Every structure is written in structure tokens, then in C-alpha cells.
């Protein structure tokens, strides 16, 4: 599950992170340059990418890429009668099928979020140099970034990078197993899984931000 959800999605997540870092820096540099505040590029990236954009976009990618696959797989197993076979063999479908997928999704999203943030900051720094921002050398830029980080930011990131993954895995597996037996229910289950996982992501993200920063 980690191989499919995490490792195989690394390139796509890195590409999105690279483009996001460039886009944010371009827009931010234009705004900050008007006030002569280019040195605040690092803290702005912390506020935008670490607090919200990084975890959100990473979860979006995984929901669209792996969440649908997970729900479809579980639904097909239910339609094909594989779940009762596991029961007959004395294997708990929840422990054998659901738990590994939920944990694998959560671990994968956490790792992908860290990769997303690292690539975004690297592309942001390079873009800042090309645009003439006052980013300083890499060590100085890293210092401004870590100086802007607070304990609340770290806690916020850890929760947003792990909890939505657990929710996504649980929702997708539950929706997949909810089908009754008709093959036509499979795409419907996948659609419900994506919609409800996305809703859970936004709700969890908003609640974490409220608890962490208010």
C-alpha cells in the first residue's frame, strides 16, 4: 500500500510542489517588492505552504489517485465474493484488508507532505534568486524559514499530514465495502469515497487550524 500510495506518487507530488513553490514566490515577490520587504519571503512560504497548501494539495493528490483505487478495489472484492471467503477462512477482513490500507495511506501522505514542502521551498528559493529577491545564501534562507516556524506550526503540520490520511483510508475502505453486490455500485462507491474524503479533509483542516492558532 505504501509502495502504490506513497512511492509511486512521489514524482507527481514533486512536480506539483515545484510548480506551487514557483507560483507562490512569483506572486509574493511582486507584492513584497512594492514595500521593500523581499526578506520576508521565507516566513511567507512557511505561512502558506507549511500551514495550509502543502498538506491540502498532498491529500488531494492521494485522494484522487489512490482513494478511488482503494474504494474500487474493496468494492470489487465485495462484488466478487472475496470478503465472505476471507471470513470462511477465519481471517478478519477488517484487520486483513482495512487496517493495512488505512495505515499505509496515512504514512504515505505524511511522507509525501514532507517531500512536497521540501521541494516547494527549494523551488521557491531558486525562483527568488532568479527574480532578484533578497533571499541570501541557502543557509540564511533556511535560517529565516526555521526562525519563522513555531511549535504551533509543527503541531499543525503533523496533524494535517497524518489525520486526514487515516480518515481518507477509512472512508474509502468503508465505502468500498458498503456495496451490496451489483457491479454498477462500484463507480458510485468510488465517487462517494472521493466526495466524503474531500469533505473530511476540509473539515479536519479547518478544525486543526482553529484549535492550533486560536
C-alpha positions as CSV (number, residue, x, y, z in Angstrom):
1,X,0.0,0.0,0.0
2,X,2.8,2.4,0.8
3,X,4.5,1.5,-2.5
4,X,1.4,2.3,-4.5
5,X,0.1,5.3,-2.5
6,X,3.4,6.9,-1.5
7,X,6.4,5.9,-3.6
8,X,4.7,5.8,-7.0
9,X,3.2,9.2,-6.3
10,X,6.5,10.9,-5.4
11,X,7.2,12.2,-8.9
12,X,3.8,13.7,-9.4
13,X,3.7,15.3,-6.0
14,X,7.2,16.7,-6.5
15,X,6.2,18.2,-9.8
16,X,3.2,19.9,-8.3
17,X,5.3,21.1,-5.3
18,X,7.9,22.6,-7.7
19,X,5.2,24.5,-9.6
20,X,3.5,25.6,-6.4
21,X,6.7,26.9,-5.0
22,X,7.5,28.9,-8.2
23,X,3.9,30.3,-8.4
24,X,3.8,31.4,-4.7
25,X,7.2,33.1,-4.9
26,X,6.4,34.9,-8.1
27,X,3.1,36.3,-6.7
28,X,4.7,37.0,-3.3
29,X,7.8,38.7,-4.7
30,X,5.6,41.1,-6.8
31,X,3.6,42.1,-3.7
32,X,6.6,42.3,-1.2
33,X,8.8,44.2,-3.7
34,X,6.4,47.1,-3.7
35,X,7.0,47.5,0.0
36,X,10.7,46.6,0.0
37,X,10.1,43.5,2.1
38,X,11.7,40.8,-0.1
39,X,13.5,39.4,3.0
40,X,10.1,38.1,4.3
41,X,9.9,35.5,1.5
42,X,10.9,32.6,3.8
43,X,8.3,33.4,6.5
44,X,5.6,33.8,3.8
45,X,6.4,30.4,2.5
46,X,6.1,29.0,6.0
47,X,2.7,30.5,6.5
48,X,1.3,29.5,3.1
49,X,2.9,26.1,2.4
50,X,3.5,24.5,5.8
51,X,0.3,25.7,7.4
52,X,-2.2,25.0,4.6
53,X,-1.1,24.4,1.0
54,X,1.3,21.5,1.5
55,X,-0.9,19.2,3.5
56,X,-4.0,20.1,1.5
57,X,-2.6,19.5,-2.0
58,X,-0.8,16.4,-1.0
59,X,-4.1,14.9,0.4
60,X,-5.9,16.0,-2.8
61,X,-3.4,14.1,-4.9
62,X,-3.7,11.0,-2.8
63,X,-7.5,11.1,-2.7
64,X,-7.8,11.5,-6.4
65,X,-5.1,8.9,-7.2
66,X,-5.2,6.3,-4.5
67,X,-8.5,6.9,-2.7
68,X,-10.6,6.0,-5.8
69,X,-8.4,3.0,-6.4
70,X,-8.8,1.8,-2.9
71,X,-12.6,2.2,-2.9
72,X,-12.9,0.4,-6.3
73,X,-10.6,-2.4,-5.2
74,X,-12.6,-3.0,-2.0
75,X,-15.9,-2.8,-3.9
76,X,-14.8,-5.3,-6.5
77,X,-13.7,-7.7,-3.8
78,X,-17.2,-7.4,-2.2
79,X,-19.0,-7.9,-5.5
80,X,-16.8,-10.9,-6.4
81,X,-17.5,-12.6,-3.1
82,X,-13.9,-12.4,-1.8
83,X,-14.9,-11.0,1.6
84,X,-17.1,-13.9,2.6
85,X,-14.2,-16.3,1.6
86,X,-11.9,-14.5,4.0
87,X,-14.5,-14.9,6.7
88,X,-14.8,-18.6,5.9
89,X,-11.0,-18.9,6.2
90,X,-11.1,-17.4,9.7
91,X,-9.5,-14.1,8.6
92,X,-11.0,-10.8,9.8
93,X,-11.5,-8.6,6.7
94,X,-11.1,-5.5,8.8
95,X,-7.6,-6.5,10.1
96,X,-6.6,-8.1,6.9
97,X,-7.8,-5.5,4.4
98,X,-8.8,-2.3,6.0
99,X,-6.1,-1.6,8.7
100,X,-3.1,-2.0,6.3
101,X,-4.6,0.3,3.8
102,X,-5.6,2.9,6.3
103,X,-2.1,2.9,8.0
104,X,-0.4,2.8,4.6
105,X,-2.3,5.8,3.3
106,X,-1.6,7.8,6.5
107,X,2.1,7.0,6.4
108,X,2.3,7.7,2.7
109,X,0.6,11.1,3.0
110,X,2.8,12.1,5.8
111,X,6.0,11.3,3.9
112,X,4.6,12.9,0.7
113,X,3.7,16.1,2.6
114,X,7.3,16.4,3.8
115,X,8.6,15.9,0.3
116,X,6.1,18.5,-1.0
117,X,7.3,21.1,1.5
118,X,11.0,20.4,0.8
119,X,10.6,20.7,-3.0
120,X,8.4,23.7,-2.7
121,X,10.9,25.6,-0.6
122,X,13.7,24.6,-2.9
123,X,11.9,25.8,-6.0
124,X,10.8,28.9,-4.1
125,X,14.4,29.7,-3.1
126,X,15.6,29.2,-6.7
127,X,12.8,31.3,-8.1
128,X,13.5,34.0,-5.6
129,X,17.1,34.1,-6.7
130,X,16.1,34.4,-10.4
131,X,13.6,37.2,-9.5
132,X,16.2,39.1,-7.5
133,X,14.6,38.6,-4.1
134,X,16.7,39.2,-1.0
135,X,16.9,35.6,-0.1
136,X,20.5,35.5,0.8
137,X,22.6,32.3,0.7
138,X,20.9,28.9,1.3
139,X,22.0,28.9,4.9
140,X,20.5,32.3,5.5
141,X,17.3,31.4,3.8
142,X,17.0,28.2,5.8
143,X,17.6,30.3,9.0
144,X,14.7,32.6,8.1
145,X,12.5,29.7,7.5
146,X,13.2,27.9,10.7
147,X,13.1,31.1,12.6
148,X,9.5,31.6,11.4
149,X,8.5,28.2,12.5
150,X,6.7,27.9,15.8
151,X,5.6,24.9,17.9
152,X,2.1,25.5,16.7
153,X,3.2,25.2,13.0
154,X,5.0,21.9,13.7
155,X,1.9,20.5,15.5
156,X,-0.4,21.8,12.8
157,X,1.7,20.1,10.1
158,X,2.0,16.8,11.9
159,X,-1.8,16.6,12.5
160,X,-2.7,17.7,9.0
161,X,-0.2,15.4,7.4
162,X,-1.4,12.3,9.3
163,X,-5.0,12.5,10.5
164,X,-6.6,13.2,7.0
165,X,-4.8,10.2,5.7
166,X,-6.4,8.0,8.3
167,X,-9.8,9.5,7.5
168,X,-9.3,9.0,3.8
169,X,-8.3,5.4,4.2
170,X,-11.1,4.6,6.5
171,X,-13.8,6.3,4.4
172,X,-12.6,4.8,1.1
173,X,-12.5,1.3,2.5
174,X,-15.9,1.7,4.2
175,X,-17.5,3.0,1.0
176,X,-16.0,0.2,-1.0
177,X,-17.3,-2.5,1.4
178,X,-20.7,-0.8,1.5
179,X,-21.8,-2.1,-1.9
180,X,-24.4,-4.9,-1.9
181,X,-23.4,-7.0,-4.8
182,X,-24.2,-5.2,-8.1
183,X,-21.2,-4.2,-10.3
184,X,-23.0,-0.9,-11.1
185,X,-22.5,0.1,-7.4
186,X,-18.7,0.1,-7.8
187,X,-18.3,3.5,-9.5
188,X,-20.9,5.0,-7.2
189,X,-18.9,3.8,-4.2
190,X,-15.7,5.3,-5.6
191,X,-17.5,8.7,-6.2
192,X,-18.9,8.7,-2.7
193,X,-15.4,7.9,-1.3
194,X,-13.8,10.8,-3.1
195,X,-16.5,13.3,-2.1
196,X,-16.6,12.3,1.5
197,X,-12.8,12.1,1.8
198,X,-12.5,15.6,0.4
199,X,-15.2,16.9,2.8
200,X,-13.4,15.2,5.7
201,X,-10.1,16.8,4.6
202,X,-11.5,20.3,4.7
203,X,-13.3,19.8,8.0
204,X,-10.3,18.3,9.6
205,X,-8.0,21.0,8.2
206,X,-10.3,23.8,9.4
207,X,-10.7,22.3,12.9
208,X,-6.9,21.8,13.3
209,X,-6.3,25.4,12.3
210,X,-8.9,26.7,14.7
211,X,-7.5,24.7,17.6
212,X,-3.9,25.3,16.8
213,X,-3.9,29.1,16.1
214,X,-6.8,30.4,18.1
